[in-house]
Amino acid sequence: TSHAPHLVAAAMAMATPQDWLPFCGGGWRDLTRIAAGSPDNWAQIFLANRAGLLEAIADVEQRIAALRDAIETNQQAALETLLQQGKDHRDALGD
């Protein structure tokens, strides 16, 4: 479960233009914190767990595509449903 979040954190950090960094708030910092880990260690972890990580990447890509589609087509109800699913999964952690 730590592999995909690290990948997403690294992708988000890479996607943020350098000149936007002074404007990044707590949410961005929280999301990207783990991207500060050792690239050498994480590259080895990713490659050692390649099959599972590739499945996780496909799932994340599918979820992002669904969110993007709801936003592009101005479907508030669909967007709320997707966001609620994310909230429910996070809330199930219980901390």
C-alpha positions as CSV (number, residue, x, y, z in Angstrom):
1,T,0.0,0.0,0.0
2,S,2.9,2.4,0.3
3,H,4.1,1.9,-3.3
4,A,1.2,3.6,-5.1
5,P,1.0,6.6,-2.7
6,H,4.7,7.2,-3.2
7,L,4.3,7.1,-6.9
8,V,1.3,9.5,-6.8
9,A,3.3,11.8,-4.5
10,A,6.2,11.9,-6.8
11,A,4.0,12.5,-9.8
12,M,2.2,15.4,-8.1
13,A,5.5,16.9,-7.1
14,M,6.8,16.6,-10.6
15,A,3.6,18.1,-12.1
16,T,3.9,21.2,-10.0
17,P,5.8,24.0,-11.8
18,Q,8.8,25.3,-9.8
19,D,7.4,28.8,-9.7
20,W,4.2,27.6,-8.0
21,L,6.1,26.1,-5.1
22,P,5.9,29.3,-2.9
23,F,2.1,29.1,-3.2
24,C,1.7,25.4,-2.2
25,G,-0.2,25.0,1.0
26,G,-0.6,22.3,3.6
27,G,-2.5,19.9,1.4
28,W,0.2,19.9,-1.3
29,R,2.9,19.4,1.4
30,D,1.0,16.6,3.0
31,L,0.4,14.8,-0.3
32,T,4.0,15.1,-1.5
33,R,5.8,14.6,1.8
34,I,6.8,11.0,0.9
35,A,8.1,12.1,-2.5
36,A,11.1,13.3,-0.5
37,G,12.2,9.7,0.1
38,S,15.4,8.2,-1.4
39,P,15.0,7.9,-5.2
40,D,17.4,4.9,-5.2
41,N,15.5,3.0,-2.6
42,W,12.1,3.7,-4.1
43,A,13.2,2.8,-7.6
44,Q,14.4,-0.6,-6.2
45,I,11.1,-1.0,-4.3
46,F,9.0,-0.1,-7.4
47,L,10.9,-2.6,-9.6
48,A,10.9,-5.3,-7.1
49,N,7.1,-5.0,-6.8
50,R,6.5,-4.2,-10.5
51,A,3.5,-6.4,-11.1
52,G,1.5,-5.1,-8.1
53,L,2.5,-1.5,-8.7
54,L,1.5,-1.7,-12.4
55,E,-2.0,-2.9,-11.3
56,A,-2.2,-0.1,-8.8
57,I,-1.2,2.5,-11.4
58,A,-3.9,1.2,-13.8
59,D,-6.5,1.6,-11.0
60,V,-5.3,5.1,-10.1
61,E,-5.4,6.1,-13.7
62,Q,-8.9,4.8,-14.0
63,R,-10.1,6.7,-11.0
64,I,-8.4,9.9,-12.2
65,A,-10.0,9.5,-15.6
66,A,-13.5,9.1,-14.0
67,L,-12.9,12.3,-12.0
68,R,-11.6,14.1,-15.0
69,D,-14.7,13.0,-17.1
70,A,-17.1,14.2,-14.4
71,I,-15.3,17.6,-14.3
72,E,-15.1,17.9,-18.1
73,T,-18.7,17.1,-18.6
74,N,-19.9,19.3,-15.7
75,Q,-21.5,16.3,-13.9
76,Q,-21.7,17.5,-10.3
77,A,-23.6,14.5,-9.0
78,A,-21.1,12.0,-10.5
79,L,-18.2,14.1,-9.1
80,E,-19.8,14.1,-5.7
81,T,-20.3,10.3,-5.9
82,L,-16.7,9.7,-6.7
83,L,-15.5,12.1,-4.0
84,Q,-17.8,10.4,-1.5
85,Q,-16.3,7.0,-2.5
86,G,-12.8,8.4,-1.7
87,K,-14.0,9.9,1.5
88,D,-15.7,6.7,2.6
89,H,-12.5,4.7,1.9
90,R,-10.4,7.2,3.8
91,D,-12.9,7.4,6.7
92,A,-12.9,3.6,7.0
93,L,-9.3,3.8,8.2
94,G,-10.6,5.2,11.4
95,D,-7.9,7.6,12.5
